[in-house]
């Protein structure tokens, strides 16, 4: 069972809008070497905010656990919905990504974003703290894509060395992982590694409320029942990604989405559950048997001739600096 995560106040963000821009102060909270947060300030270009006001808010951060997805990696590619191929093209066109550019896939997992953008960029650096994820990702692209490099590390390892060896980046892509990071600190670091005309893009998948997705309600209920999942980012006072981005240099936002109807083998939703950190065998122990049995029963009832229909929206929230 994934333990209830203590909400740690990491940063107080004070935004003061003036004619010359906004100063964001990042104050470390003493979380220690595991986070190595940066102290300093970022100047947010004028125009991100249209009136003079002061906002104070606490940014809650989930404590960093480098082995959070230990045991989940083998199920990730099989279980998680892949991003729509068209989404990669739409984002590449939107930010002008080309063969002369470099991409960072941060929190890459098995490299779904890295392999997708490798066809549009000159090179891709894929970073993740979980060695098992990196091994699976490297095996996927071996002999197929020669412009992808996998590197063990997290957002807390972003620094000048990464920029000197692999940057500057035209795009930092983050898929289903931004909530695990110290988001304000990550954007602080990315601001030094991304080219002036570059972008940050947050990727996720959404299941719209349509009849084909009726089974998702019970799928989520089983996960909650079997894991007692109570993550900090599911709490009502958790600042949204949009809130954090709007208070950063990457404050001009655009959302891109591609909706697809898909048909998946019924066994895939068992892998989907086991691909999540809260549901992995290393977290649940013997309770994983209850989870898989209930998910398998749901799959059996939802399937038609062994297949389950679902509608998936692949979404990218693209953020650039105000020019």
Secondary structure per residue as TSV (DSSP state, phi and psi in degrees):
chain	resnum	aa	ss	phi	psi
A	1	X	-	360.0	132.3
A	2	X	-	-74.8	126.2
A	3	X	-	-67.3	154.5
A	4	X	-	-63.2	125.7
A	5	X	-	-84.3	126.5
A	6	X	-	-70.0	135.1
A	7	X	-	-85.7	116.7
A	8	X	E	-105.4	126.7
A	9	X	E	-76.1	116.3
A	10	X	E	-99.1	-43.7
A	11	X	E	-142.7	138.4
A	12	X	E	-102.2	124.0
A	13	X	E	-101.1	122.1
A	14	X	E	-116.2	118.6
A	15	X	E	-110.1	124.3
A	16	X	E	-122.6	113.2
A	17	X	E	-87.9	133.2
A	18	X	E	-143.2	179.5
A	19	X	T	-63.8	-31.2
A	20	X	T	-89.3	-8.8
A	21	X	E	136.4	-162.0
A	22	X	E	-127.9	138.0
A	23	X	E	-106.3	126.8
A	24	X	E	-109.8	120.0
A	25	X	E	-97.5	129.7
A	26	X	E	-109.1	114.9
A	27	X	-	-112.4	115.8
A	28	X	-	-64.4	148.2
A	29	X	-	-106.1	7.1
A	30	X	-	77.9	36.9
A	31	X	-	-77.2	-7.2
A	32	X	-	96.1	-171.7
A	33	X	T	-65.8	-20.2
A	34	X	T	-64.5	-25.3
A	35	X	T	-111.5	-34.7
A	36	X	-	47.5	50.6
A	37	X	-	-64.1	149.7
A	38	X	-	-91.2	140.1
A	39	X	-	-102.4	140.4
A	40	X	E	160.1	-159.3
A	41	X	E	-145.2	152.6
A	42	X	E	-121.4	136.3
A	43	X	E	-92.3	118.3
A	44	X	E	-91.6	126.8
A	45	X	-	-57.3	146.3
A	46	X	T	-60.3	144.7
A	47	X	T	108.6	-17.6
A	48	X	S	-68.2	-29.3
A	49	X	S	-127.7	140.4
A	50	X	S	-99.5	-6.2
A	51	X	S	-139.7	163.7
A	52	X	-	-87.0	118.5
A	53	X	-	-158.3	168.8
A	54	X	E	-122.3	131.9
A	55	X	E	-124.1	134.9
A	56	X	E	-123.9	134.7
A	57	X	E	-151.9	154.1
A	58	X	E	-97.7	130.0
A	59	X	E	-94.6	115.2
A	60	X	E	-87.1	137.4
A	61	X	E	-125.2	131.3
A	62	X	-	-77.1	126.6
A	63	X	-	-53.8	139.1
A	64	X	-	-72.2	127.4
A	65	X	-	-130.4	103.7
A	66	X	T	-61.9	-24.7
A	67	X	T	-103.7	27.6
A	68	X	T	-57.9	-36.2
A	69	X	T	-102.1	20.2
A	70	X	T	-60.5	126.1
A	71	X	T	90.4	-16.8
A	72	X	T	-89.8	-21.2
A	73	X	H	-55.5	-43.8
A	74	X	H	-61.5	-21.2
A	75	X	H	-97.0	-7.7
A	76	X	H	-67.4	-53.3
A	77	X	H	-65.7	-37.3
A	78	X	H	-73.0	-34.4
A	79	X	H	-95.4	-40.4
A	80	X	S	-74.4	141.0
A	81	X	-	-63.1	129.2
A	82	X	-	-70.0	151.4
A	83	X	-	-71.2	143.3
A	84	X	-	-61.4	129.8
A	85	X	H	-54.4	-36.4
A	86	X	H	-62.9	-28.4
A	87	X	H	-63.8	-38.5
A	88	X	H	-60.3	-43.7
A	89	X	H	-65.9	-42.1
A	90	X	H	-61.7	-44.6
A	91	X	H	-67.5	-43.1
A	92	X	H	-58.7	-42.4
A	93	X	H	-66.8	-39.8
A	94	X	H	-63.3	-40.2
A	95	X	H	-101.0	2.3
A	96	X	T	69.1	38.4
A	97	X	-	-74.8	132.3
A	98	X	-	-143.9	-175.2
A	99	X	T	-67.9	-14.2
A	100	X	T	-87.7	-2.8
A	101	X	-	-102.7	161.5
A	102	X	E	-116.9	144.9
A	103	X	E	-123.1	141.9
A	104	X	E	-111.0	123.0
A	105	X	E	-103.0	102.1
A	106	X	E	-96.9	127.9
A	107	X	T	69.1	48.0
A	108	X	-	-71.2	-19.4
A	109	X	T	59.0	-134.6
A	110	X	T	-84.2	13.5
A	111	X	T	86.0	32.2
A	112	X	H	-63.2	-43.7
A	113	X	H	-73.0	-39.1
A	114	X	H	-58.4	-47.5
A	115	X	H	-69.6	-33.5
A	116	X	H	-66.9	-43.9
A	117	X	H	-82.4	-12.1
A	118	X	T	-61.0	-25.7
A	119	X	T	-79.2	-11.6
A	120	X	T	-113.3	-16.2
A	121	X	S	-116.6	166.5
A	122	X	S	-73.3	-40.6
A	123	X	E	-152.9	156.5
A	124	X	E	-134.6	131.3
A	125	X	E	-105.0	122.3
A	126	X	E	-110.1	119.4
A	127	X	E	-118.0	137.5
A	128	X	E	-158.3	146.4
A	129	X	S	-80.1	-11.7
A	130	X	-	-96.3	111.5
A	131	X	H	-58.2	-35.6
A	132	X	H	-64.8	-38.9
A	133	X	H	-62.4	-44.1
A	134	X	H	-64.2	-39.9
A	135	X	H	-63.9	-42.0
A	136	X	H	-65.7	-42.9
A	137	X	H	-63.3	-43.8
A	138	X	H	-64.1	-38.4
A	139	X	H	-65.6	-33.5
A	140	X	H	-63.4	-40.5
A	141	X	H	-95.1	-8.4
A	142	X	T	-59.4	126.9
A	143	X	T	77.4	-1.1
A	144	X	T	-116.7	-48.7
A	145	X	-	-122.7	122.1
A	146	X	S	-100.4	-2.1
A	147	X	S	-107.0	19.4
A	148	X	E	-114.9	128.7
A	149	X	E	-116.7	130.5
A	150	X	E	-102.5	134.5
A	151	X	E	-138.5	130.2
A	152	X	E	-75.8	127.8
A	153	X	-	165.5	167.8
A	154	X	-	-126.1	-175.1
A	155	X	G	-61.1	-27.4
A	156	X	G	-74.4	-8.8
A	157	X	G	-96.8	-0.9
A	158	X	-	-70.9	124.3
A	159	X	S	-165.4	-171.8
A	160	X	H	-56.9	-33.7
A	161	X	H	-62.8	-40.3
A	162	X	H	-63.7	-43.8
A	163	X	H	-63.4	-41.7
A	164	X	H	-67.4	-36.7
A	165	X	H	-87.6	-35.1
A	166	X	H	-122.9	-17.8
A	167	X	-	-96.2	-168.8
A	168	X	-	-73.2	158.9
A	169	X	E	-101.7	142.9
A	170	X	E	-87.2	-24.1
A	171	X	E	-144.5	132.6
A	172	X	E	-109.6	111.2
A	173	X	E	-102.2	132.4
A	174	X	E	-130.4	118.1
A	175	X	E	-111.8	116.5
A	176	X	S	52.4	33.2
A	177	X	-	-137.3	-12.1
A	178	X	G	-61.4	-34.0
A	179	X	G	-66.5	-22.6
A	180	X	G	-79.3	-12.3
A	181	X	S	-97.8	162.8
A	182	X	-	-76.2	98.2
A	183	X	H	-65.4	-43.9
A	184	X	H	-64.8	-42.4
A	185	X	H	-64.8	-39.8
A	186	X	H	-62.0	-44.2
A	187	X	H	-66.3	-35.8
A	188	X	H	-56.2	-48.6
A	189	X	H	-68.0	-43.6
A	190	X	H	-62.9	-29.2
A	191	X	T	-61.4	-24.4
A	192	X	T	-91.2	-10.1
A	193	X	T	-111.6	-16.3
A	194	X	E	-97.5	135.6
A	195	X	E	-58.9	157.0
A	196	X	E	-54.4	-34.2
A	197	X	E	-99.6	15.5
A	198	X	E	-86.5	-176.9
A	199	X	E	-145.1	158.7
A	200	X	E	-109.8	135.1
A	201	X	E	-132.3	125.4
A	202	X	E	-100.7	125.6
A	203	X	E	-111.5	143.2
A	204	X	E	-155.3	178.6
A	205	X	E	-129.5	145.5
A	206	X	E	-129.6	141.8
A	207	X	-	-103.8	103.4
A	208	X	-	-61.3	159.3
A	209	X	S	-81.5	83.0
A	210	X	S	-131.0	160.4
A	211	X	G	-54.9	-37.2
A	212	X	G	-61.3	-21.3
A	213	X	G	-102.2	16.7
A	214	X	T	-58.9	-33.4
A	215	X	H	-67.9	-17.9
A	216	X	H	-65.0	-30.7
A	217	X	H	-61.0	-45.6
A	218	X	H	-72.1	-34.5
A	219	X	H	-57.7	-47.2
A	220	X	H	-66.5	-38.1
A	221	X	H	-63.8	-40.5
A	222	X	H	-64.1	-43.6
A	223	X	H	-59.8	-45.3
A	224	X	H	-64.2	-40.4
A	225	X	H	-68.7	-37.1
A	226	X	H	-87.7	-18.5
A	227	X	H	-116.6	-15.5
A	228	X	-	53.6	38.4
A	229	X	-	-65.2	129.4
A	230	X	-	-145.5	61.1
A	231	X	-	-71.6	151.6
A	232	X	G	-62.1	-35.0
A	233	X	G	-75.6	-1.6
A	234	X	G	-98.3	3.6
A	235	X	S	-87.6	152.7
A	236	X	T	-65.2	-23.6
A	237	X	T	-92.8	7.9
A	238	X	-	-73.3	122.2
A	239	X	-	-65.4	134.0
A	240	X	-	-68.5	162.4
A	241	X	H	-59.1	-38.6
A	242	X	H	-60.8	-40.6
A	243	X	H	-60.2	-44.7
A	244	X	H	-67.3	-43.0
A	245	X	H	-64.8	-41.2
A	246	X	H	-65.9	-21.1
A	247	X	T	-97.0	17.1
A	248	X	S	-122.8	174.3
A	249	X	S	-61.7	-25.0
A	250	X	-	-91.8	68.8
A	251	X	-	-106.9	2.1
A	252	X	E	-101.0	112.4
A	253	X	E	-113.0	144.7
A	254	X	E	-145.7	135.2
A	255	X	E	-106.1	135.2
A	256	X	E	-124.4	133.0
A	257	X	E	-139.3	147.4
A	258	X	E	-130.4	123.5
A	259	X	E	-103.7	130.5
A	260	X	E	-134.5	143.2
A	261	X	E	-93.8	131.1
A	262	X	E	-129.8	158.6
A	263	X	E	-125.6	121.6
A	264	X	E	-121.7	150.5
A	265	X	E	-64.6	144.7
A	266	X	T	-60.6	-30.8
A	267	X	T	-66.3	-17.5
A	268	X	H	-65.9	-29.8
A	269	X	H	-75.9	-19.7
A	270	X	H	-69.0	-44.7
A	271	X	H	-61.5	-36.1
A	272	X	H	-61.5	-44.5
A	273	X	H	-63.2	-44.6
A	274	X	H	-72.7	-13.7
A	275	X	T	-79.5	-9.5
A	276	X	S	-91.9	140.8
A	277	X	G	-59.2	-34.8
A	278	X	G	-73.0	-16.5
A	279	X	G	-110.9	3.5
A	280	X	S	-69.1	156.9
A	281	X	H	-61.5	-35.0
A	282	X	H	-67.2	-24.5
A	283	X	H	-88.6	-44.5
A	284	X	H	-87.9	-25.7
A	285	X	G	64.0	-132.3
A	286	X	G	-65.4	-22.5
A	287	X	G	-68.2	-14.1
A	288	X	H	-63.7	-27.3
A	289	X	H	-65.7	-39.7
A	290	X	H	-64.1	-43.5
A	291	X	H	-60.1	-51.5
A	292	X	H	-65.9	-34.2
A	293	X	H	-66.0	-43.0
A	294	X	H	-69.7	-39.9
A	295	X	H	-66.2	-40.6
A	296	X	H	-63.3	-39.1
A	297	X	H	-64.8	-40.0
A	298	X	H	-62.3	-44.3
A	299	X	H	-59.1	-41.2
A	300	X	H	-63.0	-41.0
A	301	X	H	-74.8	-28.9
A	302	X	H	-87.8	-17.7
A	303	X	-	-80.9	151.1
A	304	X	B	-122.6	111.9
A	305	X	T	55.2	38.5
A	306	X	T	87.8	1.4
A	307	X	E	-123.0	148.4
A	308	X	E	-119.0	133.1
A	309	X	E	-89.8	141.9
A	310	X	E	-149.9	154.3
A	311	X	E	-113.6	123.8
A	312	X	E	-122.5	132.0
A	313	X	E	-105.2	117.0
A	314	X	E	-87.2	125.9
A	315	X	E	-126.0	140.2
A	316	X	E	-127.0	127.2
A	317	X	E	-100.2	108.3
A	318	X	E	-99.1	127.9
A	319	X	E	-125.8	127.4
A	320	X	E	-125.6	166.8
A	321	X	-	-73.3	151.9
A	322	X	-	-75.4	127.1
A	323	X	-	-111.1	360.0
